[in-house]
Amino acid sequence: MSAAQYASRAGRSVTLIEELAPGGQTMFIDMIENYPGFDEPIGGYDLAVKFQKQAEHFGAKIAYTSVTALKKEGNLFIAETSGDSYQAKAVILATGAKHRHLGVEGEEEYAGKGVSYCGTCDGPFFRGKKILVVGGGDTALTDAIFLSKLSEHVTIIHRKDRFRGQDNLSMQVERNKNIEVVMNHTLSKIEGDGKKVTSAVLKNLKENKEYTREFDAVFIFVGMLPQTGLLDKMILDQDGYAKTNERMETALAGLYAIGDVRDTVFRQLVTAASDGAIAAHCSSEYIDELEGMEYV
């Protein structure tokens, strides 16, 4: 929606094709308190609506459908949907990435009620609380360190006997007095009182035993699933994310990727919005050059 706003404001004809509802993962965030310009927390749905109204105010049109195929013929992109097809000289891909879920009992029920997939987004709501972190990669370790600044009661569990994240991050976690490291463990179930998380059932893999511990929040970091099914594998990195330069350009001229779908070091609302503004500006320049060539 940031890209749609900037491109529309620049005088481009813009159609935003949305599968479900404008805002993506924003719609599922209960309260957002770190987006610039809001001195009080704002609901994810409310912020998404503001983005939508702003984009539509400048002329962007929203089509609610799913893109089934994207191809380029000459200098034109063709996006096929279940009903119509759309043509454009430039395409900005903002399909995002979905957090990989564990699939354990209680995970979906308490999503947004103590179950989270983003430490920087939701950590501040659990200051001083008992926090469980699940995972062993860079994201799990980084967010555990962040959460340890908010609470002295952070426990991180990992199914292996050593973390798979960077060594320096592993050492920081293991030396952190606010973080309890529990290896060879998995999460079997998340329990609550119907309104919030109250405990978790853990499994000791070495002893093959389950037991219950009290927690106020469960942060799950077991990977992301970038939504890049429309892209050629040559455009993706080894983890499946779209490769871009600082102009948000992919290897295919006229195709841009922004937000969580691209390979980036930090995935936040503010950085995704920035990506959109950059892509809109650069794609507009690309169209100018393309049209200039057509008239030569």
SULRAUR-V269202 format. One record per residue. RES is the residue in three letters. PSI is psi as a letter, one per 20 degrees, with the letter a starting at -180 (* if undefined). Layout:
res=<RES	RES>
psi=<PSI	PSI>
This chain:
res=<MET	SER	ALA	ALA	GLN	TYR	ALA	SER	ARG	ALA	GLY	ARG	SER	VAL	THR	LEU	ILE	GLU	GLU	LEU	ALA	PRO	GLY	GLY	GLN	THR	MET	PHE	ILE	ASP	MET	ILE	GLU	ASN	TYR	PRO	GLY	PHE	ASP	GLU	PRO	ILE	GLY	GLY	TYR	ASP	LEU	ALA	VAL	LYS	PHE	GLN	LYS	GLN	ALA	GLU	HIS	PHE	GLY	ALA	LYS	ILE	ALA	TYR	THR	SER	VAL	THR	ALA	LEU	LYS	LYS	GLU	GLY	ASN	LEU	PHE	ILE	ALA	GLU	THR	SER	GLY	ASP	SER	TYR	GLN	ALA	LYS	ALA	VAL	ILE	LEU	ALA	THR	GLY	ALA	LYS	HIS	ARG	HIS	LEU	GLY	VAL	GLU	GLY	GLU	GLU	GLU	TYR	ALA	GLY	LYS	GLY	VAL	SER	TYR	CYS	GLY	THR	CYS	ASP	GLY	PRO	PHE	PHE	ARG	GLY	LYS	LYS	ILE	LEU	VAL	VAL	GLY	GLY	GLY	ASP	THR	ALA	LEU	THR	ASP	ALA	ILE	PHE	LEU	SER	LYS	LEU	SER	GLU	HIS	VAL	THR	ILE	ILE	HIS	ARG	LYS	ASP	ARG	PHE	ARG	GLY	GLN	ASP	ASN	LEU	SER	MET	GLN	VAL	GLU	ARG	ASN	LYS	ASN	ILE	GLU	VAL	VAL	MET	ASN	HIS	THR	LEU	SER	LYS	ILE	GLU	GLY	ASP	GLY	LYS	LYS	VAL	THR	SER	ALA	VAL	LEU	LYS	ASN	LEU	LYS	GLU	ASN	LYS	GLU	TYR	THR	ARG	GLU	PHE	ASP	ALA	VAL	PHE	ILE	PHE	VAL	GLY	MET	LEU	PRO	GLN	THR	GLY	LEU	LEU	ASP	LYS	MET	ILE	LEU	ASP	GLN	ASP	GLY	TYR	ALA	LYS	THR	ASN	GLU	ARG	MET	GLU	THR	ALA	LEU	ALA	GLY	LEU	TYR	ALA	ILE	GLY	ASP	VAL	ARG	ASP	THR	VAL	PHE	ARG	GLN	LEU	VAL	THR	ALA	ALA	SER	ASP	GLY	ALA	ILE	ALA	ALA	HIS	CYS	SER	SER	GLU	TYR	ILE	ASP	GLU	LEU	GLU	GLY	MET	GLU	TYR	VAL>
psi=<h	g	g	g	g	g	h	g	h	j	j	q	o	p	p	o	o	p	g	f	q	p	h	c	i	h	h	j	p	f	p	p	j	j	p	p	i	o	i	q	q	q	q	g	g	h	g	g	h	g	g	g	h	g	g	h	h	i	i	p	q	p	p	n	r	p	p	h	q	p	r	p	o	c	j	p	q	o	o	p	r	h	f	r	q	q	q	q	h	q	p	o	o	l	i	a	q	p	p	p	q	h	j	q	p	i	g	h	h	j	p	i	k	h	p	r	j	o	g	h	g	i	g	i	i	k	p	j	r	o	p	p	p	p	r	j	a	g	g	g	g	g	h	g	g	g	h	i	i	h	q	j	m	p	p	p	q	q	i	r	j	q	q	j	a	q	g	h	h	g	h	g	g	h	i	o	i	i	p	p	p	o	r	l	q	r	p	h	q	p	q	a	j	h	h	r	p	h	r	q	o	q	p	o	h	h	i	l	q	q	r	p	q	p	q	i	q	o	p	p	n	k	r	q	n	p	m	k	h	i	q	q	h	i	i	q	a	h	j	j	q	p	p	r	a	i	j	j	p	a	i	o	p	i	p	q	p	q	b	i	i	r	o	q	i	p	o	r	g	h	h	g	h	g	g	g	g	g	h	g	g	h	h	g	h	g	h	g	h	g	h	h	h	h	i	*>
